[in-house]
């Protein structure tokens, strides 16, 4: 799925031109990604023609950062975006830390007890083989709690062929593009010393985060991180004010790739989408690197008001909200049932400040300090299960949370981090799902039932179930991997003897085979159940319209086509940032319907987040060419993606029938909007 794109100006040749000029950005700098088909000489000519020079070439995402005349920045961005040889153009925006407050004294690390770290340490206390990068305000690698667990670069240590100290011989001894980088890198000052400097209230941030991951444990000194042993890599890209550019963030990510890290902790972010940031994190995913990202401190639902990188829909991201000692969502924490995965304590967290020759503990709050606890948990999982993939580590953490009822509306997992459960030594898979019965098929959904499965074979109860479908029988794990995952909603019947489940949104006229598997709390999966043959009720499709095919679709402003995190392109009256204006009354009219059938149905896949009982999405029909309209469906309040099947009146068979989607908002308050993914007019005749 492509993430949310905020469009300002144009879409030309399929290029996204995403600029918010009101947001702070580096003057006179533009990220540009050339299309693969663009010859090198042509790229050079494009750069020269706008009077630019290449400041930075990135190794892994193949983008470049241009320096241009700031007086003509908008004009140059517009010109580059219209070239068919340019994939995207964007500003060099800023990222900032997500600390909330600080206080120099606290007597205990309550978060370790709350997340069951003490029990987890009976399993494992960490490993120097697991590498965690902390791109931040810098890490105080000389701190006695950090130094034993710091990842010093052995390729730049010791003596060179001339007997000189590699740490300061002025030579790139390990040929990684950085000279004397024996202790990481400072991308703010462009030197080999990532130690924090400047404002101490800001400078401690990176060290604090690193200490939560891996402050040395069991050493009779101060505090302990989630790992008593680890390999922490400090990278400074945030300055004395806690601000950093996208350019330096990407450079720090690329350095982490070169260092072969397993995990990156991202306790920072911003509200501007960046394609270059997205592409780089996607590259991290290809390399099996987990990115643990703080959700942010703006008290927002970040599905609708994104915070990046936390809001990107990428497999390698774990997005983390903050909770307090009572497991309530912190008053400042961002959250989202659709994009934030789990929570960890983030209020009054106690750990390290800078080393000034004496022990200097700090207390602070923010999702900045929730994320490193999850990064530390991932490091523990990798220490105990070193052969695990990035996805397996992520799943262990998510399936091992303490599920908390009051967090369910706000988090994908519905729970708070539990280190002990993430490390559970459970090698017994659930029993295979038995006695699957197809109860009912409609034109878009299936109702099924099956016997509950155990957690460890037949013992206990499975935590979850998953389903995949295919046009061919699914009889092996390989078949399963190639089959299509489908959303499954299930509940235990009142007598506890059966599981009732619904698959709500299958493609029209689809048929094939389905298979269900049970999953336990650490991600063990049952064997495949025997494939079940299914077929939806057949329909004749009279019209099919989506944001990808809008020929003859009449849209009154502000109806337009946009992108969402979980849908590449949608039809919507909402503007950028997923907000609609007040006092809207605008329609989107489908092409005229020609059908002799008297049994016509409208199939609509949509979601809506509207001010309940004040703002409405209406589906209306006219059988006299648009003179008079009748409401056949009304939406208000909130509803996540769903497929509605609406029966049209028999009068819809007339030749002058029109269908429209009308959006009406009142004078005062707006929320997010109405988003339509696909519209089909069908008949069962």
Helices and strands as residue ranges (DSSP letters): E 11-12, E 15-17, E 25-34, H 40-49, E 53-57, E 64-67, G 70-72, H 73-81, E 86-97, E 101-103, H 110-114, H 117-120, E 126-136, G 147-149, G 154-156, G 166-168, E 185-186, H 200-214, E 229-236, E 243-245, H 246-258, E 263-266, E 268-269, H 275-286, E 290-294, E 317-323, E 342-345, E 349-352, E 361-365, H 368-384, H 390-399, E 402-403, G 405-407, E 415-416, H 419-422, E 434-441, E 446-451, E 464-470, H 477-482, E 484-486, E 489-492, E 499-503, E 511-519, E 532-535, E 540-546, E 554-555, E 560-564, E 567-572, E 585-589, E 600-609, E 616-622, E 630-635, E 638-647, G 650-653, E 658-664, E 673-683
